[in-house]
Amino acid sequence: MQTPSRTTGNSTHQERVMQQSEDRSTRAVNFIIFHGLTLMVVEHNGIEYIEAKPLCDLAGIQWKGAQRVLESGDNTILYGICRLDPPEISGLGTLKCPDSGVLYLRLDRSRMYLARISTDRMRANGNIDAADQVLALQIEWAGVLHRYETQGVAFKSCRNTALRDLMTLAKTRDGMSDPRERIAFTHLLHEEMHAIGLPLDSFDPPQTQLPLNS
């Protein structure tokens, strides 16, 4: 049986120390589409976080019990759980925040949280459709993890999901009345298009060359 390396142990210790910090300040760095949800990404101490509650809503599980699980035992380390103050948004001010702070988890570990949710418990609570959606994701991620461990690399093969997310983002933008929000979401839409290999500049019409003697 292999024992954990000293490097791994030091990393875990560093994360525990980070969670004990009294600094709860954040800054907004991006908006992302996360399985149909539009989420704000905030940065704290150089790490990107998203709110935990929308993920629980996505999975159809009760927030009160989910909070207790997220903040118990090793889950706080695994998911990078922190209570932080939401950032101040230009023109909107500081978002409403309880005295204890808003519960966030690390963006790069958010799918691990969904991967460990019990779909049987979701079905028992009557969330059949949400359970089917989460189970499909868990099966997909299991295959990705297997390919990564056995082949050293894994690629997301389904492009339809990315295109569907782009359509959702475009519809969200078109429904906004605030011009500043529309500009922000347009910028996000362009970034997401570029990320899947559809940069807008690739569709610019070729410039017509004028005759030299004109």
C-alpha positions as CSV (number, residue, x, y, z in Angstrom):
1,M,0.0,0.0,0.0
2,Q,1.4,3.4,-1.0
3,T,1.6,6.1,1.5
4,P,0.8,9.7,0.6
5,S,3.8,11.7,-0.5
6,R,5.2,14.6,1.6
7,T,4.2,17.0,-1.3
8,T,0.6,15.9,-1.1
9,G,0.6,16.3,2.7
10,N,2.1,19.8,2.4
11,S,-0.6,20.8,-0.1
12,T,-3.4,19.6,2.2
13,H,-1.8,21.5,5.1
14,Q,-1.6,24.7,3.0
15,E,-5.3,24.5,2.0
16,R,-6.3,24.1,5.7
17,V,-4.2,27.2,6.5
18,M,-5.8,29.2,3.7
19,Q,-9.3,28.3,5.0
20,Q,-8.4,29.8,8.4
21,S,-7.8,33.2,6.8
22,E,-10.1,36.0,8.1
23,D,-9.9,37.8,4.8
24,R,-13.2,37.3,3.0
25,S,-12.8,39.8,0.1
26,T,-13.4,38.8,-3.5
27,R,-13.4,40.3,-6.9
28,A,-15.5,39.3,-9.9
29,V,-13.4,37.9,-12.7
30,N,-15.8,36.2,-15.1
31,F,-19.3,34.8,-15.9
32,I,-19.5,31.2,-17.0
33,I,-22.1,28.8,-18.3
34,F,-22.1,25.8,-16.0
35,H,-24.5,23.0,-17.2
36,G,-27.1,25.6,-18.2
37,L,-26.5,27.9,-15.3
38,T,-25.0,31.4,-15.6
39,L,-22.6,31.8,-12.7
40,M,-20.3,34.6,-11.5
41,V,-16.7,33.5,-10.9
42,V,-15.0,35.4,-8.1
43,E,-11.3,35.3,-7.2
44,H,-10.0,35.1,-3.6
45,N,-6.3,34.7,-2.8
46,G,-5.6,33.9,-6.4
47,I,-8.1,31.0,-6.6
48,E,-11.4,31.1,-8.5
49,Y,-14.7,30.2,-6.8
50,I,-18.4,29.9,-7.5
51,E,-21.3,30.0,-5.2
52,A,-22.3,26.5,-3.9
53,K,-26.1,27.0,-3.7
54,P,-26.8,27.1,-7.4
55,L,-25.1,23.7,-7.8
56,C,-27.4,22.3,-5.1
57,D,-30.4,23.8,-6.9
58,L,-29.2,22.3,-10.2
59,A,-29.0,18.9,-8.5
60,G,-32.4,19.3,-6.8
61,I,-31.1,18.8,-3.3
62,Q,-32.1,20.6,-0.2
63,W,-29.8,23.5,0.6
64,K,-29.9,23.2,4.4
65,G,-28.6,19.7,4.4
66,A,-26.2,20.4,1.6
67,Q,-24.6,23.2,3.6
68,R,-24.0,20.9,6.5
69,V,-22.3,18.3,4.3
70,L,-20.2,20.8,2.5
71,E,-18.8,22.2,5.7
72,S,-18.2,18.9,7.4
73,G,-15.0,16.9,7.7
74,D,-12.7,16.6,4.7
75,N,-15.3,18.0,2.3
76,T,-14.1,21.5,3.3
77,I,-10.7,20.6,1.9
78,L,-11.8,18.5,-1.1
79,Y,-14.1,21.2,-2.4
80,G,-12.1,24.2,-1.1
81,I,-15.1,25.5,0.9
82,C,-14.9,29.1,2.0
83,R,-17.4,31.7,3.3
84,L,-16.6,34.9,1.4
85,D,-18.1,38.3,0.8
86,P,-19.6,38.8,-2.7
87,P,-17.7,41.3,-4.8
88,E,-18.9,44.9,-5.4
89,I,-20.3,45.2,-8.9
90,S,-19.8,48.6,-10.6
91,G,-23.2,50.3,-10.8
92,L,-24.9,47.7,-8.6
93,G,-22.9,48.1,-5.4
94,T,-22.2,45.2,-3.0
95,L,-24.5,42.2,-3.3
96,K,-26.6,41.2,-0.3
97,C,-24.6,39.0,2.0
98,P,-25.3,37.4,5.4
99,D,-23.0,38.2,8.3
100,S,-21.4,34.8,8.1
101,G,-20.6,35.2,4.4
102,V,-21.7,33.4,1.3
103,L,-20.7,29.7,0.9
104,Y,-18.4,29.2,-2.1
105,L,-16.5,26.3,-3.5
106,R,-13.5,26.1,-5.8
107,L,-14.4,26.3,-9.5
108,D,-11.9,23.6,-10.4
109,R,-13.5,21.2,-7.9
110,S,-17.2,22.0,-8.5
111,R,-17.7,19.0,-10.8
112,M,-16.2,16.7,-8.2
113,Y,-19.0,17.8,-5.9
114,L,-21.6,16.9,-8.5
115,A,-19.9,13.6,-9.2
116,R,-20.3,12.6,-5.5
117,I,-23.9,13.4,-5.1
118,S,-26.2,10.4,-4.5
119,T,-28.7,10.2,-7.3
120,D,-30.6,7.6,-5.4
121,R,-31.3,10.1,-2.7
122,M,-32.3,12.7,-5.3
123,R,-34.8,10.2,-6.7
124,A,-36.1,9.4,-3.2
125,N,-36.8,13.2,-2.8
126,G,-38.8,13.2,-6.1
127,N,-36.1,14.9,-8.2
128,I,-36.3,12.3,-11.0
129,D,-35.2,14.5,-14.0
130,A,-32.4,16.1,-12.0
131,A,-31.2,12.7,-10.9
132,D,-31.1,11.5,-14.5
133,Q,-29.1,14.6,-15.6
134,V,-26.6,14.2,-12.8
135,L,-26.2,10.5,-13.3
136,A,-25.5,11.0,-17.0
137,L,-22.8,13.5,-16.1
138,Q,-21.3,11.1,-13.5
139,I,-21.1,8.4,-16.1
140,E,-19.4,10.7,-18.6
141,W,-16.9,11.9,-16.0
142,A,-16.1,8.3,-15.0
143,G,-15.1,7.6,-18.5
144,V,-13.0,10.8,-18.8
145,L,-11.2,9.9,-15.5
146,H,-10.5,6.4,-16.8
147,R,-9.1,7.7,-20.1
148,Y,-6.9,10.2,-18.2
149,E,-5.5,7.5,-15.9
150,T,-5.0,4.9,-18.6
151,Q,-4.1,7.1,-21.6
152,G,-2.7,10.2,-19.9
153,V,-5.1,12.5,-21.7
154,A,-8.9,12.9,-22.2
155,F,-10.9,15.1,-24.6
156,K,-14.5,16.2,-24.4
157,S,-16.1,14.6,-27.5
158,C,-19.5,16.2,-27.5
159,R,-19.5,19.6,-29.1
160,N,-23.3,19.8,-29.0
161,T,-23.2,20.7,-25.3
162,A,-21.0,23.7,-26.0
163,L,-23.2,24.9,-28.8
164,R,-26.3,24.5,-26.6
165,D,-24.6,26.5,-23.8
166,L,-23.8,29.3,-26.3
167,M,-27.4,29.4,-27.4
168,T,-28.5,29.7,-23.7
169,L,-26.0,32.5,-23.1
170,A,-27.2,34.4,-26.2
171,K,-30.9,34.1,-25.1
172,T,-29.9,35.3,-21.6
173,R,-28.2,38.3,-23.1
174,D,-31.1,39.2,-25.4
175,G,-33.4,39.2,-22.5
176,M,-31.5,41.8,-20.6
177,S,-32.6,45.5,-20.4
178,D,-29.5,47.0,-18.9
179,P,-27.1,47.9,-21.7
180,R,-24.0,47.3,-19.5
181,E,-25.1,43.8,-18.8
182,R,-25.7,43.1,-22.5
183,I,-22.2,44.3,-23.3
184,A,-20.7,42.1,-20.5
185,F,-22.6,39.0,-21.8
186,T,-21.7,39.8,-25.4
187,H,-18.1,39.8,-24.4
188,L,-18.6,36.5,-22.5
189,L,-20.3,35.0,-25.6
190,H,-17.4,36.0,-27.8
191,E,-14.9,34.4,-25.4
192,E,-16.9,31.2,-25.3
193,M,-17.1,31.1,-29.1
194,H,-13.3,31.5,-29.3
195,A,-12.8,28.8,-26.7
196,I,-14.6,26.2,-29.0
197,G,-12.8,27.3,-32.1
198,L,-15.3,29.8,-33.5
199,P,-13.5,33.2,-33.2
200,L,-15.6,36.0,-34.8
201,D,-12.6,37.4,-36.8
202,S,-12.6,34.1,-38.8
203,F,-15.9,35.1,-40.3
204,D,-14.9,38.6,-41.4
205,P,-15.5,39.1,-45.1
206,P,-12.3,39.5,-47.1
207,Q,-11.3,43.1,-47.8
208,T,-11.7,44.2,-51.4
209,Q,-8.3,45.3,-52.9
210,L,-8.5,48.5,-54.7
211,P,-6.8,48.8,-58.1
212,L,-3.4,50.4,-57.8
213,N,-4.3,53.0,-60.4
214,S,-7.5,54.1,-58.7
